[in-house]
């Protein structure tokens, strides 16, 4: 029974609750998150880990005047509950419900739309600069996880913030995790800070002792800074954040509300850029999530008692097929290496890492580095598969162009979670990769119609001497028999799957099997359409398209990508360039960012489900 959360409609209501009862509020918030996510799914472990931190921030600060920016934002559920959204919390990540991330149009307490990592310090610094230009006095806080701190953008922002010396608070939420276990030198450095808590106390004690000397204390304190710095270097090999110009406070217990409140108040009074290092437990308060934080980072509906998923998969996923295919190929080819950016489990490469640890690289949240690392590996004779979600591949666009394509290097881009991915919404839909890859010289762009063809495309990519990409969707496979041959595809060659006489559907990737079903249904209505699995967005099978244009007056293209610049644009450009007199109807996603909801709901809304595509085809056929 809610006793304290029921009293909270805005952060100001925290004033009604005593210090001791704030811990009871924290427990109620955890229960609310666990109960709701057991029905809706969502980012569980990360949100459970920051409940006390969220309470401390909102009890000290004056939101929305004071601004809290949540990096990535999947840890913002407690923030949502404290800022007037608890009555809608059961709609989290549901179609037309609350977003799973901070969203400015949703609440005046949300100051940055997020979903990708490592942006908070940059945005917070910009807000602080604008504050000073206006002459205002609000406090600006960026909350960033230790995983997000591995990205270069976070360090660029720290560097600039320290140079500008603006009043800015950065809270490092250190739980030793991003989605999977953190890797790299930054993670190792934070381990040292975490295991040497005496450092901050020692530094304060030195200052207190010197300042206590009558008459000379203040002057001695100024000249003793070098001594204090020497002391801290004896305790820890370098305080990185202070070298960036930040006052470093911590590490502190991120679940002790009183200590958190004191440090936030201290940070406000110190002024300038201040970093508070908090140590938290990902999944705090829910035993399954504490034991396996990676597994419970993002969850579907689950049984609270057992922690097990309510809707267990009965089929393999496309990710499973890619992972196993790569492992099988690596047995025969020792030059295969695999790279991912903090997503070994999500991309299936954790299995590859278990088999071939010396040929696996997890670079942390650093997609740009992952891609150029792949370029370097390709330059020296290996065959790198850089495996990223479509939405995160966007972060490395320049590296694809400059470091891979210009040099025509055989880097293979395995693009997971392509197309509509559902409940994470605008920031995560993988609907732009056709568009931003196909116009790059030397790049080959493929998409399989099913899991069997995915296997063939992995082998094709392995044998291709140049940049090549293949995208595949999230979720379960169709259920066709897997390929048992070593066949590879002829680059740029499509396949005709169904003959017709009234026109043709040119489909790509996830839209091929629906196109076959649509053609079968329409045939019963007297509309006889040919169906082509195009396989390649680039290069197109131009001869096949030309032959179709000679035979038919009407062509349809269907793709799970934005309309602008994608597969259908490539077909339209070819038809125009060749002066081919054929009507083309392009069916794709519109020129807008796609909100959250299930894939089925979103396909239906945007007319890309079977019923929607059939309706569009009927209209065009009736028009003649």
N, C-alpha and C positions, 0 to 999 in steps of 0.2 A: 504493500500500500504506500502510495506516494504521500509523504507528509510535507516535505520541503520543496521538491520540484514543482508541486502543484502551486506553490506560492510565487513561482518565478515566471513573469511575463516579459521582463526585460532585465538587463544586467543590474539596474538600480535596485531591483528587488533583493539582491544579495545582501544589502544593508540590513535587512530584517532578520538575517540568520546569524546566530552567534558563531564564533570561531570554531568551537567544538562541533557544532552541528553542520559545518561545511563538509566534514568528512562523511556525515550521514547523507548529505546531498550528493556527494561524489558517488556513494554506493547506489543511490537511487538512479543517478544518471547512467551508471554502468548497467544496471538492470534494465533500464529503458532501452538502451542501445542493444543489449543482447536479445531481449524479447522481440524488438522490432526487426532486427536483422535476421533473426531465425525465420521470419516470414518473408522478408523482402530481399535478403542478401545485401552485401555491401562490403565496405572496408572496415572490418571488425577490429583486428588486433591493434592497428595504428590509432584508432579512435579511443580504444580502452586505455591506451598508454598515456594519454594527455589530459585526462579528466581533471586531476588536481591542478595541473598547469593552467588549464582553461578557466577554472574557478578563480585561481589566484590572479590571473590577468584581468578578468572582468570585475573582480572585487577591488582592485587597486586603480584600474584605469576608468575613464569615463567614455565608454563607447556609446554612440558612434563618433563623437568628436575626436577622441583618441582612436587611433586606427591600428587594428591588428590584421596583419597579412599572413595567411597560412600557406606555407610553401606546399606545392602539390595540392593540398586541400583535402586529401582523403582522411585526415585526422580532425576534421572540423565538426563532427557530429555533436560533441558536447557543446561547442560554440553555437550550433543551430538550436539546441534545446534551451540554452540560456538567453537566446535573443528572439523570443517570441514565436518560435516555430514548432513547439512541442505538440500542439494539437494537429499538426500536419505531418508529424514525423513518421507516421505509419504509411505515408505515401512516398517515402524516400526511394528515389531511383525508379519509381513507377511512372508509366506514361501519364503526362500532365501533372505529375507530383513534384515533390522537392528534388532538387538536384543532389547528387552525391558529393558535390564540391561547392565551395563558396561561389555565389553568383550574385552580382550586383543588382540585377533586376528583382531578385528574390527578397533582399533585405538591405536596409541602410547600414547594417552592421557588417556587411560584406563589401570590401573595398577593392577587390581584384578578382576577376574570373580566372580560375586556375584549373589545372589538371595535369600539366607537365611540371617537372621538378625544376628547382634551382632558380626560380624567377623572383622570389620574394624580396631578397635584399636589394636587387636592382630597382624594383618597383617602389619599395619602401624608401629608398634613398631619393628617388624622384619625387615622391610625395613630400618628404622632408625638405627638399630644395624648394618646392613650390610653396610650402608652408612659410619658409623664411622670406621668400620673395613677397608674399602677402603680408608678412608681419604677424602671423598667428603663432599660437603657442601649443598646439596639440602634440601629444606624445605619439610617436610612430614606432611600431614594433613589428619585426619580421620574425616569424617562428619557422625555423628550418631544421630538418632532420639531418643526422650525420650522414645518411646515405645521399641526400641531395647535395651535401657539401662537397661531394667528390666531383661535381660537374664544374667545368672551367668557368661558366658564367657566374657561379657563386663567388669564385675567387676574384674575378674581374670586379664584381660589385664590392667585395671587401676592400680591395685595393683602392678603389675610388672613394669609398666612404671614409676610409682612414685618412686619405689625402684631404678631403673636404672638411673633415672634423665637424660634421653636422651632429646635432642631437639626434641620436638614432639608437634604438635598442634592438639587438639581434639575440634571440633566444635559440640556442642550439639544443634541440631535443635529441639527446644521445641515447639511443636504445640498441646500438650495435647492429642495426638492421636497416635495410631499405625494404625491398620485398624479400630478397634472399639475404644471406649473411653478407655484410659489407666486406669489400676487398680493398687492398691498396695501402699506400703509405699514409694517407690521411687517416684511414681507419686505425692503422697502427699507432699513429701519433695520438689519437684520441684515447686509445687504450692506455697509453702512458699517463695521460692526464687523469684518466679515470682511476688508475691504480696508484696515483700519487696525490691524494687529496690534501696532503700537508702543505702543498706549494702555496696555496692562497693564504692559509693561516700563517705560514712562515713569513710571507711578504708583509702581511698586515702587522705581525708582531715586531718586525724590524722597524717599520715606520712608527709604531707606537713607542717603542723604546727610545728611538732617536728624538722624537718630538717631545718626549717627557723631560729632556735635559733642560733645565732652566736657562733662560736668556739666549742660549745658542741653538736651541732645538730646531727652530724653523730654518735657520741657515744650514745647519748640519743635514736636515732632511733633504734639502735641495741637492747638496753635494753627495748625499749618500745614495742617490738613485742608481749610480753605477754599482754600488755595493749590493743593493737589493737585486739588481738585474743579475749580477754575478751569482747571488744566492739562488735565484730561480733556475739559472742554467745548471747549477750543481744538482738541483732536485729533479729537473726534467730537461732533456736536451732541447731547449728552445721553446719559448712561448710564442707560437706562431701568430696568434691573434694580436698580441701586444706589438709585435713587429709590424703588423698591418695598421697600427695606430688605434687599436681598440683597447679600452680598459677591460681586462678579463676578470670575471667573477665566477668562481666555481672551482671544481665541479660540485654541484649541490644535489640533494635528493629531490628529484622531480615529482615525488609523491607527498612531500611535506608542505602543506599549504602555507603554514606560517613562515617557513624559511623562504619559500618562493615569493611570498608577499614582501618580505623584508628586502630581498634582493632586487625585486622590481622597483621598490621605492628607492633603494640605494642607487640603482641605475639612473632613475630620473634625476636624482639630486646631483650625481656626479657630472652629468652633462657630457656632450661629445658622444662619439660612438662607443657603445658599451656592449660587450658580449657576455651573456649569462649562460653558462654551461650547465644544463640540467641532465641528470642521468635518470632515465625512466625504464620501465619494463614494458615492452610491447606485449599487448594482450592482457595487461594487468587486471586481475579480478575474475578472469575466466580461465580455469585451469587448462583446458585443451589449447587455448590460444597462447597461454604462457609457455606451454611445453613445445608447441609447434607454431611459432609466429609466422613462418613463411606460408604454411598451409592455410592459416586463418587471416592472412593479409586481406585477401578479397575472397568472399564466400558467396555461395548461393544460399537459398533457404536451408536451414539445418536443424537437427534435433538438439535442443539445449542440453538435455541430460547426457547424451552420448557424444555430442559434437559432430555426428555424422551427417552427411548431406541427405536431405530429404529426397531429392531427385537424382539418384545415382545414374551415371551414364551406362548405357548398355552397349554402345559401340565405341570404337576407337575414335580419336579426334584427328583432324588434319595434322595437328602438331605431332601427334604420336607417329603418324605415317612418315612425316618428314624426318623426325628424329631417328627412327629405326632404319630408314633408307640410308641416311648419312652414315650411321654406324656400320651398316653392312658394306657400304662402299669403302669406308675407311679401313676395313679389314684387308682389302686388296690394294689400296692405294695409300701409301704412307705419307704422301704429300698433302693429304686433306687435313685442314685445320678448321676449327670452328671458333667463332667470336660472337659474344653477346654483350649487352650493356645492362648489367644488374638484373638480367632476366633468365638465368639458367633454367629455372623450373618452368616458367611460363612459355619458353620457346622449346622445351623438351631437351635442351642441350645438357641438362644435368646428367642425363643418361649417357650422352657422348663423353662427358667429363669423367664419369666413372670408368668408362672403357679406355679412354685415351687422355688421361690427365695432362700429359706433356704436349698434347696438341689442342688444348682448349684454353681460351682466354676470356675471362670475365673482367671487363675493364671498369666496372662500376657505371654510375649514371654519366656516361661520357660517349654519346653516340658519335660525335664528330671524331673523337680519337679512335673509336672502334673501326670506323670506315678507313681512316688513313693508316691505321695499323694494318688493316687488310691490304691496303695498297702496298705497304712496305713488305709484307709477307709475299705478295704476288710478285714483287720485283725480284725476289730472291728464290724463286723456284717452287714455292708452295702453292696450294690451291685453297684459298680462304673462302669459307662460307660465313658471311656476316649476317647474323640472324636477329632481326629486330621486328617489333610490331610496326605496322604501317604508320601509325600516328607518330611514333618516335623516330622513324626514318626521316621524317620531315626536318628534324633538328640537324641533320647532317647533309643538307642539300648541297652546300658549297663543296664539301669534301667529295661527294659523288661526282660533281662536275669537274672540279679542279684536280683532285688527286687520283681519281679513278678513270673517268671518261677521257679527259684530254690525253692521258698517257695510254689509253686503250688497254688497261690492265685487266687480267682475267679474274676479277673479284666477283664472287657470286652473291647476290643479295637475296636472301630467303626472307620474304615479307609475310609475317604472321599477322593474324587479326585484320586481314584486309576486308574491305567492305563495311557494312553496318555491323557494329559490335554491341550495340544495345545500350545497356543501362548506365554506362559511364558518360554518355552524351557527347556534346559538341567537340570536346577536346580529344576524344578518343576514337571517333569514327574514322575508319581507314578508307576514306573515299576520294583521296586526292592523288594516290601514287601513280595511277595511269597517266594523269595529267602532268605531273612534275618530272616523270622519268622519260616519257616517250619523245620529248623534244630534245633530249640530250644526244649529241652525235656519239656514235659507237655503242650506245646502250641497246641491248635486246630486252624486250619486255614480254613476258609470258604469263599465262594464267591457266591452270588445269580445270577441266570440267568436273573431275572427281578425284578420289584418292589414288586410283590406279594411274591416271595420267600425271598426278603429282610425282609419283615415283619416277616416271619416265622423264619428267622435267628436271628432277634432281640430277639424274644421269646426264641429261642433255647439258645442263649447266656445267657439270664437272668437265665435260669434254669440249666446252666452248672456249675458244681462245680470244676472250675479250670480255668487257663488262656485260653481265647478264643478270636479270632479275626474274623471280617468279613469285607470285602472290597467291595466298591461300586463305580461306576464311576461318573464323573462330568456330569451334564447336565440332559436333559429331560428323563423321563422314556419311556418304550416301548409302554405302553398303554394297558396292559392286565388288567383284572379284579383283584381287590385286594382281598386278603385272608379275609374270614369272619369267619374263625374257630380259635381255640386256639391251633392248632396243633404245635408240635415242631418236629424237625428232629432227627432221630436216628444218633448219631455221627458216621461219617465215612461211611454213606450209600448213594450211588449214585442212579440215576434213569435213566432208558432207555426210551428215548423219541421217537425213531424211530427204527424199525427193519430193518435189511439189510442182505445181503448174501455175499458181496464181501470184506468186511472189516468194520472197525468201527472208528468213530471219537469220541475221548474222549475230550470233551470241558469243559471249566470252566469259570464261571462268564460271562463277557460281550461277550464272544465268543460262547455261547450256541445257542442263536437265529440265529446268522449268520451261524452256523454249520447246523442248520435245513434247512435254505434256500439253502445252498450249496448242501446238500444231495438231496433236492428236485430237484434242477437244474441238478445235475449230473445223477439223475435217468432217466431223459429224454434222456441222452446220453448213457444209458445202464450201468451205474456204480451205483450199489446199496449198499449204506453204512448205517450201523447202527449209531445212534447218542446217546451218553450218556452224560447226565448232571452230571458231577462228584461231584459237590457241595463242596467237601472237598479236599483241597490240602494235609491236614494232619488231621486225618489219612486217608489214601487212602482206597477205597473199594477194598481191595486186592482180595477178592473172585470173585468179578465181573470181575476184570482185568484178573484173571486166567482163568475164563470161556471164556472170549473173546479170549484169547491167544490159548485156546484149539479149538475154533471154526474157527478162522481166521488166515490167514498167514500175514495179514497186519493191523497195527493199526496206527492211526494218533492222535497226541495230538495238541490242539490249545489253546493258552493262550495269554493274553495281559500283558506280563511280559517279562523280559529278559530271554533268553534261559537258561543261566547258573544258576543252582541251584533252578529253579522254579518248577512248576507243572510237566512239561515234564521230568525233571531230576528225580523227585520222581518216576514217572512211569518207566523210564529207569532203575533206580536202582533196583526196585522191579523185573522187568523182568530178569535182570542179576542175581540177588540173587537167584531167583527161577529156574534158568536155563531154562526159557521158550523160546522155539524156534519160535519166531515171529518177523517179520520185523517191526520196529518202525520208523515212520517219524515224527519229532518234528517240529512244526510250532510256532514260537514265535519271539520276537524282538531280534536283533543281539547284539553282545558284543560291544556296543558302546553307547555313550550318544546321545540321540535323540534331534535334534534341534527343533526350534519353527516352528509352522505352524498350520493350523487347524487339528483337529483330523482326518478328512477325508483325507486330503493331506498326513498326516504322515502314516496312515494305508495303503494307496495306495503305497507310496514310499517303505515301508518295507514289502510289500506283505501280509499284514494282513487284507486287505479288502476282500470282497466276491470274487471279480475277481482274486485277487492274491492267495488266498487260493485254489480256484478251479484249477488254473493253476498248482500249486505245486502238488495237488492231481493227476491231469491228468498225469503229468510227471511220478510220482511214479507208477501209475497204468499201464502205458504203458511199464515201465521197468519190470513190473512183480515182 
